[in-house]
Amino acid sequence: MKAVVLKAYGDVDALAVQDMPEPKVGPGEVKVRVTAASINPVDWKIRRGDMKSVMPVQFPTILGRDVSGEVIEVGTGVEAFEPGDRVMGLVNAGYAETVVAPTEAWAKVPENLDLRDAAALPLVTLTGVQLIEEVVQPSQGQTLLITGALGAVGRAAVFAAKARGVKIWAGVRSSQVAEARKLGVEGVVALDDLNDVAKLPTLDAVADTVGGMALTKVLERVKHGGIVGSAVGEPKGAKEKGLTVRTFLSHTDGRRLAQLGESVAKGDLFIPIAKTFPLTEAKDAQKLAEKGGVGKVLLVN
């Protein structure tokens, strides 16, 4: 099969399209012919070597955490899927023509959801929802800031927080304030404007999807003992301010992913897609995605 292979740590020139052995399906696993794969920040962070201390790889390796496609084979013991099913999943080695992953990684794609577009959903929607439901766990009526609220993970976090009856403040860049108001939240704050940050109410919690200075600026607005949940690592200075810090890595959850797919199909949750590239143009696709602020970028077979 054709796959995009990372040959060494480096820039996009470390990526190459080449023939790789096709993965074999084992017990409890599902093999899928990939329609599309999604590009995520973790992909270029691994490529650059940013994460080699926590996520080392053996070269050559295939990047890609989420895909959509059609089931072509199931392993022994698999009853939830059969050949021909349209699926999406949180996987490994997704930049390829075929992929194999455990049953729990997969969810069926709703009939009225484009199969290609479904590749944009698994990692970002599960990360955003798990950040709210499993990490921050805000209660009804509490005031919550979601940083990067217009990003794909942020949008999913907003969606999950709304379901809990939380008072949501969307943290975005100054240039995004008008767009963020369309999210239907309690308020919008420009995180790159200190005067605007100073106007924030006292926060019960922060759900952080961006990290860095954007988060550091708002810590003073969180009540003592308040929760800072992060999808991008432990924030500097939060514990020193008496805050409860919770970090996590997203995990597979086929049942929840299926529900999120239905929410997208109904229009209740929107994950913007910026552009699609052929699998053979993975270098250009990663370059675009790495610039940020462009919506999801897909690789299609």
Secondary structure as a PSIPRED ss2 file (coil, helix, strand):
# PSIPRED VFORMAT (PSIPRED V4.0)

   1 M C   1.000  0.000  0.000
   2 K E   0.000  0.000  1.000
   3 A E   0.000  0.000  1.000
   4 V E   0.000  0.000  1.000
   5 V E   0.000  0.000  1.000
   6 L E   0.000  0.000  1.000
   7 K C   1.000  0.000  0.000
   8 A C   1.000  0.000  0.000
   9 Y C   1.000  0.000  0.000
  10 G C   1.000  0.000  0.000
  11 D C   1.000  0.000  0.000
  12 V H   0.000  1.000  0.000
  13 D H   0.000  1.000  0.000
  14 A H   0.000  1.000  0.000
  15 L E   0.000  0.000  1.000
  16 A E   0.000  0.000  1.000
  17 V E   0.000  0.000  1.000
  18 Q E   0.000  0.000  1.000
  19 D E   0.000  0.000  1.000
  20 M C   1.000  0.000  0.000
  21 P C   1.000  0.000  0.000
  22 E C   1.000  0.000  0.000
  23 P C   1.000  0.000  0.000
  24 K C   1.000  0.000  0.000
  25 V C   1.000  0.000  0.000
  26 G C   1.000  0.000  0.000
  27 P C   1.000  0.000  0.000
  28 G C   1.000  0.000  0.000
  29 E E   0.000  0.000  1.000
  30 V E   0.000  0.000  1.000
  31 K E   0.000  0.000  1.000
  32 V E   0.000  0.000  1.000
  33 R E   0.000  0.000  1.000
  34 V E   0.000  0.000  1.000
  35 T E   0.000  0.000  1.000
  36 A E   0.000  0.000  1.000
  37 A E   0.000  0.000  1.000
  38 S E   0.000  0.000  1.000
  39 I E   0.000  0.000  1.000
  40 N C   1.000  0.000  0.000
  41 P H   0.000  1.000  0.000
  42 V H   0.000  1.000  0.000
  43 D H   0.000  1.000  0.000
  44 W H   0.000  1.000  0.000
  45 K H   0.000  1.000  0.000
  46 I H   0.000  1.000  0.000
  47 R H   0.000  1.000  0.000
  48 R H   0.000  1.000  0.000
  49 G C   1.000  0.000  0.000
  50 D C   1.000  0.000  0.000
  51 M C   1.000  0.000  0.000
  52 K C   1.000  0.000  0.000
  53 S C   1.000  0.000  0.000
  54 V C   1.000  0.000  0.000
  55 M C   1.000  0.000  0.000
  56 P C   1.000  0.000  0.000
  57 V C   1.000  0.000  0.000
  58 Q C   1.000  0.000  0.000
  59 F C   1.000  0.000  0.000
  60 P C   1.000  0.000  0.000
  61 T E   0.000  0.000  1.000
  62 I E   0.000  0.000  1.000
  63 L C   1.000  0.000  0.000
  64 G C   1.000  0.000  0.000
  65 R C   1.000  0.000  0.000
  66 D E   0.000  0.000  1.000
  67 V E   0.000  0.000  1.000
  68 S E   0.000  0.000  1.000
  69 G E   0.000  0.000  1.000
  70 E E   0.000  0.000  1.000
  71 V E   0.000  0.000  1.000
  72 I E   0.000  0.000  1.000
  73 E E   0.000  0.000  1.000
  74 V E   0.000  0.000  1.000
  75 G C   1.000  0.000  0.000
  76 T C   1.000  0.000  0.000
  77 G C   1.000  0.000  0.000
  78 V C   1.000  0.000  0.000
  79 E C   1.000  0.000  0.000
  80 A C   1.000  0.000  0.000
  81 F C   1.000  0.000  0.000
  82 E C   1.000  0.000  0.000
  83 P C   1.000  0.000  0.000
  84 G C   1.000  0.000  0.000
  85 D C   1.000  0.000  0.000
  86 R E   0.000  0.000  1.000
  87 V E   0.000  0.000  1.000
  88 M E   0.000  0.000  1.000
  89 G E   0.000  0.000  1.000
  90 L E   0.000  0.000  1.000
  91 V C   1.000  0.000  0.000
  92 N C   1.000  0.000  0.000
  93 A C   1.000  0.000  0.000
  94 G C   1.000  0.000  0.000
  95 Y C   1.000  0.000  0.000
  96 A E   0.000  0.000  1.000
  97 E C   1.000  0.000  0.000
  98 T E   0.000  0.000  1.000
  99 V E   0.000  0.000  1.000
 100 V E   0.000  0.000  1.000
 101 A E   0.000  0.000  1.000
 102 P E   0.000  0.000  1.000
 103 T H   0.000  1.000  0.000
 104 E H   0.000  1.000  0.000
 105 A H   0.000  1.000  0.000
 106 W E   0.000  0.000  1.000
 107 A E   0.000  0.000  1.000
 108 K E   0.000  0.000  1.000
 109 V C   1.000  0.000  0.000
 110 P C   1.000  0.000  0.000
 111 E C   1.000  0.000  0.000
 112 N C   1.000  0.000  0.000
 113 L C   1.000  0.000  0.000
 114 D C   1.000  0.000  0.000
 115 L C   1.000  0.000  0.000
 116 R C   1.000  0.000  0.000
 117 D H   0.000  1.000  0.000
 118 A H   0.000  1.000  0.000
 119 A H   0.000  1.000  0.000
 120 A H   0.000  1.000  0.000
 121 L C   1.000  0.000  0.000
 122 P H   0.000  1.000  0.000
 123 L H   0.000  1.000  0.000
 124 V H   0.000  1.000  0.000
 125 T H   0.000  1.000  0.000
 126 L H   0.000  1.000  0.000
 127 T H   0.000  1.000  0.000
 128 G H   0.000  1.000  0.000
 129 V H   0.000  1.000  0.000
 130 Q H   0.000  1.000  0.000
 131 L H   0.000  1.000  0.000
 132 I H   0.000  1.000  0.000
 133 E H   0.000  1.000  0.000
 134 E H   0.000  1.000  0.000
 135 V H   0.000  1.000  0.000
 136 V H   0.000  1.000  0.000
 137 Q C   1.000  0.000  0.000
 138 P C   1.000  0.000  0.000
 139 S C   1.000  0.000  0.000
 140 Q C   1.000  0.000  0.000
 141 G C   1.000  0.000  0.000
 142 Q C   1.000  0.000  0.000
 143 T E   0.000  0.000  1.000
 144 L E   0.000  0.000  1.000
 145 L E   0.000  0.000  1.000
 146 I E   0.000  0.000  1.000
 147 T E   0.000  0.000  1.000
 148 G C   1.000  0.000  0.000
 149 A C   1.000  0.000  0.000
 150 L C   1.000  0.000  0.000
 151 G C   1.000  0.000  0.000
 152 A H   0.000  1.000  0.000
 153 V H   0.000  1.000  0.000
 154 G H   0.000  1.000  0.000
 155 R H   0.000  1.000  0.000
 156 A H   0.000  1.000  0.000
 157 A H   0.000  1.000  0.000
 158 V H   0.000  1.000  0.000
 159 F H   0.000  1.000  0.000
 160 A H   0.000  1.000  0.000
 161 A H   0.000  1.000  0.000
 162 K H   0.000  1.000  0.000
 163 A H   0.000  1.000  0.000
 164 R C   1.000  0.000  0.000
 165 G C   1.000  0.000  0.000
 166 V C   1.000  0.000  0.000
 167 K E   0.000  0.000  1.000
 168 I E   0.000  0.000  1.000
 169 W E   0.000  0.000  1.000
 170 A E   0.000  0.000  1.000
 171 G E   0.000  0.000  1.000
 172 V E   0.000  0.000  1.000
 173 R C   1.000  0.000  0.000
 174 S H   0.000  1.000  0.000
 175 S H   0.000  1.000  0.000
 176 Q H   0.000  1.000  0.000
 177 V H   0.000  1.000  0.000
 178 A H   0.000  1.000  0.000
 179 E H   0.000  1.000  0.000
 180 A H   0.000  1.000  0.000
 181 R H   0.000  1.000  0.000
 182 K H   0.000  1.000  0.000
 183 L H   0.000  1.000  0.000
 184 G C   1.000  0.000  0.000
 185 V C   1.000  0.000  0.000
 186 E C   1.000  0.000  0.000
 187 G E   0.000  0.000  1.000
 188 V E   0.000  0.000  1.000
 189 V E   0.000  0.000  1.000
 190 A E   0.000  0.000  1.000
 191 L C   1.000  0.000  0.000
 192 D C   1.000  0.000  0.000
 193 D C   1.000  0.000  0.000
 194 L H   0.000  1.000  0.000
 195 N H   0.000  1.000  0.000
 196 D H   0.000  1.000  0.000
 197 V H   0.000  1.000  0.000
 198 A H   0.000  1.000  0.000
 199 K C   1.000  0.000  0.000
 200 L C   1.000  0.000  0.000
 201 P C   1.000  0.000  0.000
 202 T C   1.000  0.000  0.000
 203 L E   0.000  0.000  1.000
 204 D E   0.000  0.000  1.000
 205 A E   0.000  0.000  1.000
 206 V E   0.000  0.000  1.000
 207 A E   0.000  0.000  1.000
 208 D E   0.000  0.000  1.000
 209 T C   1.000  0.000  0.000
 210 V C   1.000  0.000  0.000
 211 G C   1.000  0.000  0.000
 212 G C   1.000  0.000  0.000
 213 M H   0.000  1.000  0.000
 214 A H   0.000  1.000  0.000
 215 L H   0.000  1.000  0.000
 216 T H   0.000  1.000  0.000
 217 K C   1.000  0.000  0.000
 218 V C   1.000  0.000  0.000
 219 L H   0.000  1.000  0.000
 220 E H   0.000  1.000  0.000
 221 R H   0.000  1.000  0.000
 222 V E   0.000  0.000  1.000
 223 K E   0.000  0.000  1.000
 224 H E   0.000  0.000  1.000
 225 G E   0.000  0.000  1.000
 226 G E   0.000  0.000  1.000
 227 I E   0.000  0.000  1.000
 228 V E   0.000  0.000  1.000
 229 G E   0.000  0.000  1.000
 230 S E   0.000  0.000  1.000
 231 A C   1.000  0.000  0.000
 232 V C   1.000  0.000  0.000
 233 G C   1.000  0.000  0.000
 234 E C   1.000  0.000  0.000
 235 P C   1.000  0.000  0.000
 236 K C   1.000  0.000  0.000
 237 G C   1.000  0.000  0.000
 238 A C   1.000  0.000  0.000
 239 K H   0.000  1.000  0.000
 240 E H   0.000  1.000  0.000
 241 K H   0.000  1.000  0.000
 242 G C   1.000  0.000  0.000
 243 L C   1.000  0.000  0.000
 244 T E   0.000  0.000  1.000
 245 V E   0.000  0.000  1.000
 246 R E   0.000  0.000  1.000
 247 T E   0.000  0.000  1.000
 248 F C   1.000  0.000  0.000
 249 L C   1.000  0.000  0.000
 250 S C   1.000  0.000  0.000
 251 H C   1.000  0.000  0.000
 252 T C   1.000  0.000  0.000
 253 D C   1.000  0.000  0.000
 254 G H   0.000  1.000  0.000
 255 R H   0.000  1.000  0.000
 256 R H   0.000  1.000  0.000
 257 L H   0.000  1.000  0.000
 258 A H   0.000  1.000  0.000
 259 Q H   0.000  1.000  0.000
 260 L H   0.000  1.000  0.000
 261 G H   0.000  1.000  0.000
 262 E H   0.000  1.000  0.000
 263 S H   0.000  1.000  0.000
 264 V H   0.000  1.000  0.000
 265 A H   0.000  1.000  0.000
 266 K H   0.000  1.000  0.000
 267 G C   1.000  0.000  0.000
 268 D C   1.000  0.000  0.000
 269 L C   1.000  0.000  0.000
 270 F C   1.000  0.000  0.000
 271 I C   1.000  0.000  0.000
 272 P C   1.000  0.000  0.000
 273 I E   0.000  0.000  1.000
 274 A E   0.000  0.000  1.000
 275 K E   0.000  0.000  1.000
 276 T E   0.000  0.000  1.000
 277 F E   0.000  0.000  1.000
 278 P E   0.000  0.000  1.000
 279 L H   0.000  1.000  0.000
 280 T H   0.000  1.000  0.000
 281 E H   0.000  1.000  0.000
 282 A H   0.000  1.000  0.000
 283 K H   0.000  1.000  0.000
 284 D H   0.000  1.000  0.000
 285 A H   0.000  1.000  0.000
 286 Q H   0.000  1.000  0.000
 287 K H   0.000  1.000  0.000
 288 L H   0.000  1.000  0.000
 289 A H   0.000  1.000  0.000
 290 E H   0.000  1.000  0.000
 291 K H   0.000  1.000  0.000
 292 G C   1.000  0.000  0.000
 293 G C   1.000  0.000  0.000
 294 V C   1.000  0.000  0.000
 295 G C   1.000  0.000  0.000
 296 K E   0.000  0.000  1.000
 297 V E   0.000  0.000  1.000
 298 L E   0.000  0.000  1.000
 299 L E   0.000  0.000  1.000
 300 V E   0.000  0.000  1.000
 301 N C   1.000  0.000  0.000
